[in-house]
């Protein structure tokens, strides 16, 4: 997150919006970048006045929905071929597809709504939904409804509570050195204790 913000904070105009859009698009395609962290970074950019908050929310919504839709499209058109190839075979197989088929049959669009709040399963669920020819219209309805909750909530809350967040970050930076010291001290204590116990056993033997 720090890298994204530090890189974009000196840019104005369309560049920050485009960068956030394409990062979120990549998140939807399974790139190992946390979507929530990207949304937090987007909120920070609005807090610092680099971007307009409502425009950024719109861009973020578009980014996540296009990413999810593209994953659905890939599953719909090329799913059977892709699950036999890397990297798709690393995160989805016939067992997972059958599990998602059962959940879609029992819960329908509720699964898609819930998947938006489950970072580790989003891409898999949307890809499998496409493979199983779940109606795209329902994907947009349920995934869109979930995105309308999660995206504005994250971006606007960071924008609105930016002052508080800044204080928290400063506090964390102040205490993290102390925490590291405590961790080192605890580890050292257990290492010394283990060494002394081991030495006693050797002496007795």
ZAZAZA-376325 format. One line per 10 residues: their letters; for each residue z, y, x of N, C-alpha, C. Coordinates in nm, 2 decimals. Example, Ala and Ser with C-alpha at 12.3 -4.5 7.8 and 13.67 -1.06 7.14 Angstrom:
AS) 0.78,-0.57,1.32,0.78,-0.45,1.23,0.78,-0.33,1.32  0.71,-0.22,1.28,0.71,-0.11,1.37,0.79,0.00,1.29;
END
This chain:
XXXXXXXXXX) 0.00,-0.12,0.08,0.00,0.00,0.00,0.00,0.13,0.09  0.08,0.13,0.19,0.09,0.24,0.28,-0.04,0.27,0.34  -0.12,0.16,0.38,-0.25,0.18,0.44,-0.34,0.25,0.35  -0.34,0.20,0.22,-0.44,0.26,0.12,-0.41,0.40,0.10  -0.28,0.44,0.08,-0.24,0.58,0.05,-0.27,0.66,0.17  -0.23,0.62,0.29,-0.25,0.70,0.41,-0.40,0.73,0.44  -0.48,0.63,0.41,-0.62,0.64,0.43,-0.69,0.74,0.33  -0.65,0.73,0.21,-0.71,0.81,0.10,-0.65,0.94,0.07  -0.53,0.97,0.12,-0.46,1.09,0.08,-0.53,1.22,0.13  -0.61,1.20,0.24,-0.68,1.32,0.29,-0.82,1.34,0.23;
XXXXXXXXXX) -0.86,1.26,0.14,-0.99,1.27,0.07,-0.97,1.32,-0.07  -1.06,1.40,-0.11,-1.06,1.45,-0.25,-1.20,1.42,-0.31  -1.22,1.45,-0.44,-1.34,1.42,-0.50,-1.35,1.27,-0.54  -1.47,1.21,-0.54,-1.49,1.08,-0.59,-1.44,0.97,-0.50  -1.42,0.99,-0.37,-1.39,0.89,-0.28,-1.27,0.81,-0.31  -1.15,0.87,-0.34,-1.03,0.79,-0.38,-1.05,0.71,-0.50  -1.12,0.76,-0.60,-1.15,0.69,-0.73,-1.24,0.57,-0.70  -1.34,0.59,-0.62,-1.43,0.48,-0.59,-1.36,0.37,-0.51  -1.28,0.41,-0.41,-1.20,0.32,-0.33,-1.11,0.23,-0.42  -1.03,0.29,-0.50,-0.94,0.22,-0.59,-1.02,0.13,-0.68;
XXXXXXXXXX) -1.13,0.18,-0.74,-1.21,0.09,-0.83,-1.26,-0.03,-0.76  -1.31,-0.02,-0.63,-1.37,-0.14,-0.57,-1.26,-0.23,-0.52  -1.14,-0.18,-0.48,-1.03,-0.26,-0.44,-0.99,-0.35,-0.56  -0.98,-0.28,-0.68,-0.94,-0.35,-0.80,-1.04,-0.45,-0.84  -1.17,-0.42,-0.82,-1.28,-0.51,-0.85,-1.26,-0.64,-0.76  -1.23,-0.61,-0.63,-1.21,-0.72,-0.54,-1.09,-0.81,-0.58  -0.98,-0.74,-0.63,-0.86,-0.82,-0.68,-0.90,-0.91,-0.79  -0.99,-0.86,-0.88,-1.03,-0.95,-0.99,-1.11,-1.06,-0.95  -1.18,-1.05,-0.83,-1.26,-1.16,-0.78,-1.18,-1.25,-0.69  -1.05,-1.23,-0.68,-0.97,-1.32,-0.60,-0.94,-1.28,-0.46;
XXXXXXXXXX) -0.99,-1.16,-0.42,-0.95,-1.11,-0.29,-0.80,-1.10,-0.28  -0.74,-1.15,-0.17,-0.59,-1.15,-0.16,-0.53,-1.02,-0.14  -0.55,-0.92,-0.23,-0.49,-0.79,-0.23,-0.42,-0.78,-0.36  -0.28,-0.76,-0.36,-0.21,-0.75,-0.49,-0.26,-0.64,-0.58  -0.30,-0.67,-0.70,-0.35,-0.57,-0.79,-0.24,-0.47,-0.82  -0.12,-0.51,-0.84,-0.01,-0.42,-0.88,0.02,-0.32,-0.77  0.01,-0.36,-0.64,0.03,-0.27,-0.53,-0.08,-0.17,-0.53  -0.21,-0.21,-0.56,-0.32,-0.11,-0.57,-0.29,-0.01,-0.68  -0.24,-0.05,-0.79,-0.21,0.04,-0.90,-0.10,0.13,-0.86  0.00,0.08,-0.79,0.10,0.17,-0.74,0.05,0.28,-0.64;
XXXXXXXXXX) -0.04,0.23,-0.56,-0.11,0.33,-0.46,-0.19,0.43,-0.54  -0.25,0.39,-0.65,-0.33,0.48,-0.73,-0.23,0.59,-0.79  -0.12,0.54,-0.84,-0.02,0.63,-0.90,0.03,0.73,-0.79  0.05,0.69,-0.67,0.10,0.78,-0.56,0.00,0.88,-0.54  -0.13,0.85,-0.54,-0.24,0.94,-0.52,-0.24,1.05,-0.62  -0.21,1.01,-0.75,-0.20,1.11,-0.86,-0.07,1.20,-0.84  0.04,1.14,-0.79,0.16,1.21,-0.77,0.14,1.32,-0.67  0.07,1.29,-0.56,0.04,1.39,-0.46,-0.07,1.49,-0.49  -0.13,1.47,-0.61,-0.23,1.57,-0.65,-0.37,1.54,-0.59  -0.39,1.43,-0.53,-0.52,1.39,-0.48,-0.62,1.36,-0.59;
XXXXXXXXXX) -0.56,1.29,-0.70,-0.64,1.25,-0.81,-0.58,1.29,-0.94  -0.66,1.31,-1.04,-0.61,1.34,-1.18,-0.56,1.21,-1.24  -0.44,1.21,-1.30,-0.37,1.09,-1.34,-0.45,1.02,-1.45  -0.50,1.09,-1.55,-0.58,1.03,-1.66,-0.71,0.97,-1.62  -0.78,1.05,-1.53,-0.90,0.99,-1.47,-0.88,0.87,-1.39  -0.77,0.87,-1.31,-0.74,0.75,-1.23,-0.70,0.63,-1.32  -0.63,0.66,-1.43,-0.60,0.55,-1.52,-0.73,0.49,-1.58  -0.82,0.57,-1.62,-0.95,0.52,-1.67,-1.02,0.44,-1.56  -1.03,0.49,-1.44,-1.09,0.42,-1.33,-1.03,0.28,-1.30  -0.89,0.28,-1.31,-0.82,0.16,-1.28,-0.85,0.06,-1.40;
XXXXXXXXXX) -0.85,0.10,-1.52,-0.88,0.02,-1.63,-1.02,-0.04,-1.62  -1.12,0.04,-1.58,-1.25,-0.01,-1.56,-1.26,-0.11,-1.45  -1.19,-0.08,-1.34,-1.19,-0.17,-1.22,-1.14,-0.31,-1.26  -1.02,-0.32,-1.33,-0.96,-0.45,-1.36,-1.05,-0.52,-1.46  -1.10,-0.45,-1.56,-1.18,-0.52,-1.66,-1.32,-0.57,-1.61  -1.38,-0.49,-1.52,-1.50,-0.53,-1.46,-1.48,-0.65,-1.37  -1.37,-0.65,-1.30,-1.34,-0.76,-1.21,-1.31,-0.89,-1.29  -1.24,-0.88,-1.40,-1.21,-0.99,-1.48,-1.33,-1.04,-1.55  -1.42,-0.95,-1.60,-1.54,-0.99,-1.67,-1.64,-1.06,-1.57  -1.64,-1.01,-1.45,-1.73,-1.07,-1.35,-1.69,-1.22,-1.32;
XXXXXXXXXX) -1.56,-1.24,-1.31,-1.50,-1.37,-1.28,-1.53,-1.46,-1.40  -1.52,-1.41,-1.52,-1.56,-1.48,-1.64,-1.71,-1.52,-1.64  -1.79,-1.42,-1.60,-1.93,-1.45,-1.60,-1.97,-1.55,-1.50  -1.91,-1.55,-1.38,-1.93,-1.65,-1.28,-1.90,-1.79,-1.33  -1.78,-1.80,-1.40,-1.74,-1.93,-1.45,-1.84,-1.98,-1.56  -1.89,-1.88,-1.64,-1.97,-1.92,-1.76,-2.11,-1.97,-1.71  -2.16,-1.90,-1.60,-2.30,-1.94,-1.56,-2.30,-2.04,-1.44  -2.21,-2.03,-1.35,-2.21,-2.11,-1.23,-2.09,-2.20,-1.21  -2.00,-2.21,-1.31,-1.87,-2.27,-1.28,-1.87,-2.41,-1.23  -1.95,-2.50,-1.28,-1.96,-2.64,-1.24,-2.00,-2.65,-1.10;
XXXXXXXXXX) -2.10,-2.56,-1.06,-2.14,-2.57,-0.92,-2.04,-2.51,-0.82  -1.98,-2.40,-0.86,-1.89,-2.33,-0.77,-1.76,-2.40,-0.74  -1.71,-2.48,-0.84,-1.58,-2.55,-0.82,-1.59,-2.66,-0.71  -1.71,-2.69,-0.68,-1.73,-2.79,-0.57,-1.75,-2.72,-0.43  -1.74,-2.59,-0.43,-1.76,-2.52,-0.31,-1.64,-2.43,-0.27  -1.63,-2.41,-0.14,-1.52,-2.32,-0.10,-1.57,-2.17,-0.13  -1.48,-2.08,-0.17,-1.34,-2.09,-0.18,-1.29,-2.13,-0.32  -1.38,-2.15,-0.41,-1.34,-2.18,-0.55,-1.27,-2.31,-0.56  -1.31,-2.41,-0.49,-1.24,-2.54,-0.50,-1.10,-2.53,-0.44  -1.06,-2.43,-0.37,-0.93,-2.41,-0.32,-0.83,-2.37,-0.43;
XXXXXXXXXX) -0.88,-2.31,-0.54,-0.78,-2.26,-0.64,-0.81,-2.31,-0.78  -0.92,-2.39,-0.80,-0.94,-2.45,-0.93,-1.01,-2.58,-0.91  -0.97,-2.68,-1.00,-1.03,-2.81,-1.00,-1.03,-2.86,-1.15  -1.08,-2.98,-1.16,-1.09,-3.04,-1.30,-0.95,-3.05,-1.37  -0.85,-3.08,-1.29,-0.71,-3.08,-1.36,-0.67,-2.95,-1.41  -0.69,-2.84,-1.34,-0.65,-2.71,-1.38,-0.74,-2.67,-1.50  -0.87,-2.70,-1.49,-0.96,-2.67,-1.60,-0.92,-2.74,-1.73  -0.88,-2.86,-1.72,-0.83,-2.94,-1.84,-0.70,-2.88,-1.90  -0.62,-2.83,-1.81,-0.49,-2.77,-1.85,-0.52,-2.64,-1.92  -0.61,-2.56,-1.87,-0.65,-2.43,-1.93,-0.72,-2.46,-2.07;
XXXXXXXXXX) -0.80,-2.56,-2.07,-0.87,-2.60,-2.20,-0.77,-2.63,-2.31  -0.66,-2.70,-2.27,-0.56,-2.74,-2.37,-0.49,-2.61,-2.41  -0.45,-2.52,-2.32,-0.38,-2.40,-2.36,-0.47,-2.31,-2.44  -0.60,-2.30,-2.41,-0.68,-2.22,-2.49,-0.70,-2.27,-2.63  -0.70,-2.40,-2.64,-0.71,-2.47,-2.77,-0.58,-2.44,-2.86  -0.47,-2.44,-2.79,-0.34,-2.42,-2.86,-0.30,-2.28,-2.88  -0.34,-2.19,-2.79,-0.29,-2.06,-2.79,-0.40,-1.95,-2.80  -0.53,-1.99,-2.77,-0.64,-1.90,-2.78,-0.63,-1.78,-2.69  -0.65,-1.67,-2.75,-0.66,-1.54,-2.67,-0.52,-1.50,-2.61  -0.41,-1.56,-2.67,-0.28,-1.53,-2.61,-0.27,-1.56,-2.47;
XXXXXXXXXX) -0.34,-1.67,-2.43,-0.34,-1.71,-2.29,-0.40,-1.60,-2.20  -0.51,-1.54,-2.25,-0.58,-1.44,-2.17,-0.49,-1.31,-2.16  -0.42,-1.28,-2.27,-0.33,-1.17,-2.27,-0.22,-1.19,-2.17  -0.16,-1.31,-2.17,-0.05,-1.34,-2.08,-0.10,-1.34,-1.93  -0.22,-1.39,-1.91,-0.27,-1.41,-1.77,-0.28,-1.28,-1.70  -0.30,-1.17,-1.77,-0.31,-1.04,-1.71,-0.18,-1.00,-1.64  -0.06,-1.06,-1.68,0.07,-1.03,-1.62,0.11,-1.14,-1.52  0.02,-1.23,-1.49,0.05,-1.34,-1.40,-0.05,-1.33,-1.28  -0.01,-1.26,-1.17,-0.10,-1.24,-1.06,-0.16,-1.36,-1.00  -0.09,-1.47,-0.99,-0.14,-1.59,-0.93,-0.23,-1.67,-1.01;
XXXXXXXXXX) -0.24,-1.64,-1.14,-0.32,-1.72,-1.23,-0.44,-1.65,-1.30  -0.44,-1.52,-1.28,-0.54,-1.43,-1.35,-0.68,-1.48,-1.33  -0.72,-1.49,-1.20,-0.86,-1.52,-1.17,-0.90,-1.66,-1.21  -0.80,-1.75,-1.20,-0.83,-1.89,-1.24,-0.85,-1.90,-1.39  -0.76,-1.84,-1.46,-0.77,-1.84,-1.61,-0.90,-1.78,-1.66  -0.94,-1.67,-1.60,-1.07,-1.60,-1.65,-1.19,-1.68,-1.61  -1.19,-1.74,-1.49,-1.30,-1.82,-1.44,-1.31,-1.94,-1.53  -1.20,-2.01,-1.55,-1.21,-2.13,-1.64,-1.25,-2.10,-1.78  -1.20,-1.99,-1.83,-1.24,-1.95,-1.97,-1.39,-1.93,-1.98  -1.45,-1.88,-1.88,-1.60,-1.87,-1.88,-1.66,-2.00,-1.87;
XXXXXXXXXX) -1.61,-2.09,-1.79,-1.66,-2.23,-1.78,-1.66,-2.30,-1.91  -1.55,-2.28,-1.98,-1.53,-2.34,-2.11,-1.59,-2.27,-2.23  -1.67,-2.17,-2.20,-1.75,-2.10,-2.30,-1.66,-2.03,-2.41  -1.55,-1.98,-2.36,-1.46,-1.91,-2.45,-1.53,-1.78,-2.49  -1.53,-1.73,-2.61,-1.60,-1.61,-2.65,-1.56,-1.49,-2.56  -1.66,-1.42,-2.50,-1.64,-1.31,-2.42,-1.58,-1.19,-2.49  -1.61,-1.18,-2.62,-1.56,-1.07,-2.71,-1.41,-1.09,-2.71  -1.36,-1.21,-2.72,-1.21,-1.23,-2.73,-1.15,-1.20,-2.59  -1.22,-1.23,-2.48,-1.17,-1.19,-2.35,-1.14,-1.04,-2.34  -1.24,-0.96,-2.39,-1.23,-0.82,-2.38,-1.12,-0.77,-2.47;
XXXXXXXXXX) -1.10,-0.83,-2.59,-1.00,-0.79,-2.68,-0.86,-0.81,-2.62  -0.83,-0.94,-2.58,-0.70,-0.97,-2.53,-0.67,-0.92,-2.39  -0.76,-0.94,-2.30,-0.74,-0.89,-2.16,-0.74,-0.73,-2.17  -0.82,-0.67,-2.25,-0.82,-0.53,-2.26,-0.69,-0.47,-2.31  -0.64,-0.54,-2.42,-0.51,-0.50,-2.47,-0.40,-0.51,-2.37  -0.40,-0.61,-2.29,-0.30,-0.63,-2.19,-0.31,-0.52,-2.08  -0.44,-0.50,-2.04,-0.46,-0.39,-1.94,-0.42,-0.25,-1.99  -0.44,-0.23,-2.12,-0.40,-0.10,-2.17,-0.25,-0.08,-2.17  -0.18,-0.19,-2.16,-0.03,-0.18,-2.14,0.00,-0.16,-2.00  -0.04,-0.26,-1.92,0.00,-0.27,-1.78,-0.05,-0.15,-1.69;
XXXXXXXXXX) -0.18,-0.12,-1.70,-0.24,-0.02,-1.60,-0.18,0.12,-1.62  -0.18,0.17,-1.75,-0.12,0.31,-1.76,0.03,0.31,-1.73  0.10,0.20,-1.76,0.24,0.19,-1.74,0.27,0.20,-1.59  0.20,0.13,-1.51,0.22,0.14,-1.36,0.18,0.27,-1.30  0.06,0.31,-1.33,0.00,0.44,-1.27,0.08,0.56,-1.31  0.11,0.57,-1.45,0.17,0.69,-1.50,0.32,0.70,-1.46  0.38,0.58,-1.45,0.53,0.58,-1.42,0.54,0.62,-1.27  0.45,0.58,-1.18,0.46,0.63,-1.04,0.43,0.78,-1.04  0.34,0.83,-1.12,0.30,0.97,-1.12,0.42,1.05,-1.17  0.49,1.00,-1.28,0.59,1.07,-1.35,0.72,1.07,-1.27;
XXXXXXXXXX) 0.75,0.95,-1.21,0.88,0.94,-1.13,0.86,0.95,-0.98  0.75,1.02,-0.94,0.72,1.03,-0.80,0.83,1.08,-0.71  0.90,1.18,-0.76,1.01,1.24,-0.68,1.12,1.14,-0.66  1.16,1.06,-0.76,1.26,0.96,-0.74,1.21,0.85,-0.65  1.08,0.81,-0.66,1.03,0.71,-0.57,1.03,0.75,-0.43  1.00,0.88,-0.40,1.00,0.93,-0.27,1.14,0.93,-0.21  1.24,0.96,-0.29,1.38,0.95,-0.24,1.42,0.80,-0.21  1.37,0.71,-0.29,1.40,0.57,-0.27,1.34,0.52,-0.14  1.21,0.56,-0.12,1.14,0.52,0.01,1.22,0.57,0.13  1.26,0.70,0.12,1.33,0.75,0.24,1.46,0.68,0.26;
XXXXXXXXXX) 1.53,0.65,0.15,1.66,0.57,0.16,1.64,0.44,0.22  1.53,0.37,0.18,1.50,0.23,0.23,1.48,0.24,0.38  1.40,0.35,0.42,1.37,0.36,0.57,1.49,0.39,0.65  1.59,0.46,0.59,1.72,0.49,0.66,1.80,0.36,0.68  1.81,0.28,0.57,1.90,0.16,0.58,1.83,0.04,0.63  1.70,0.04,0.64,1.64,-0.09,0.68,1.67,-0.13,0.83  1.69,-0.02,0.91,1.74,-0.05,1.05,1.88,-0.12,1.05  1.97,-0.07,0.96,2.10,-0.12,0.95,2.10,-0.26,0.90  2.01,-0.29,0.80,2.00,-0.42,0.74,1.95,-0.52,0.85  1.85,-0.47,0.92,1.80,-0.56,1.03,1.91,-0.59,1.13;
XXXXXXXXXX) 1.99,-0.49,1.16,2.11,-0.52,1.25,2.20,-0.62,1.20  2.23,-0.61,1.07,2.32,-0.71,1.00,2.26,-0.85,1.01  2.14,-0.86,0.98,2.07,-0.99,0.98,2.08,-1.05,1.12  2.05,-0.97,1.22,2.05,-1.02,1.36,2.19,-1.06,1.40  2.29,-0.98,1.36,2.43,-1.02,1.38,2.47,-1.15,1.32  2.43,-1.17,1.19,2.47,-1.29,1.12,2.40,-1.41,1.19  2.27,-1.40,1.23,2.20,-1.51,1.30,2.27,-1.54,1.43  2.31,-1.43,1.50,2.37,-1.45,1.63,2.51,-1.53,1.61  2.58,-1.49,1.51,2.71,-1.56,1.48,2.69,-1.71,1.46  2.59,-1.75,1.37,2.57,-1.89,1.34,2.51,-1.96,1.47;
XXXXXXXXXX) 2.43,-1.90,1.55,2.38,-1.96,1.67,2.50,-1.99,1.77  2.58,-1.89,1.79,2.70,-1.91,1.88,2.79,-2.02,1.82  2.82,-2.02,1.69,2.90,-2.12,1.63,2.85,-2.26,1.65  2.71,-2.27,1.63,2.65,-2.40,1.64,2.66,-2.44,1.79  2.64,-2.35,1.88,2.65,-2.39,2.02,2.79,-2.43,2.06  2.89,-2.36,2.01,3.03,-2.40,2.04,3.07,-2.53,1.99  3.03,-2.56,1.86,3.05,-2.69,1.80,2.98,-2.80,1.88  2.86,-2.78,1.92,2.78,-2.88,1.99,2.85,-2.90,2.13  2.90,-2.80,2.19,2.97,-2.81,2.32,3.09,-2.89,2.31  3.17,-2.87,2.20,3.29,-2.95,2.18,3.26,-3.09,2.17;
XXXXX) 3.16,-3.13,2.09,3.12,-3.27,2.07,3.08,-3.33,2.20  3.01,-3.26,2.28,2.96,-3.31,2.41,3.08,-3.33,2.50  3.18,-3.24,2.50,3.30,-3.25,2.58,3.38,-3.37,2.54  3.40,-3.40,2.41,3.47,-3.51,2.36,3.41,-3.64,2.40  3.27,-3.64,2.39,3.20,-3.76,2.43,3.22,-3.80,2.57;
END
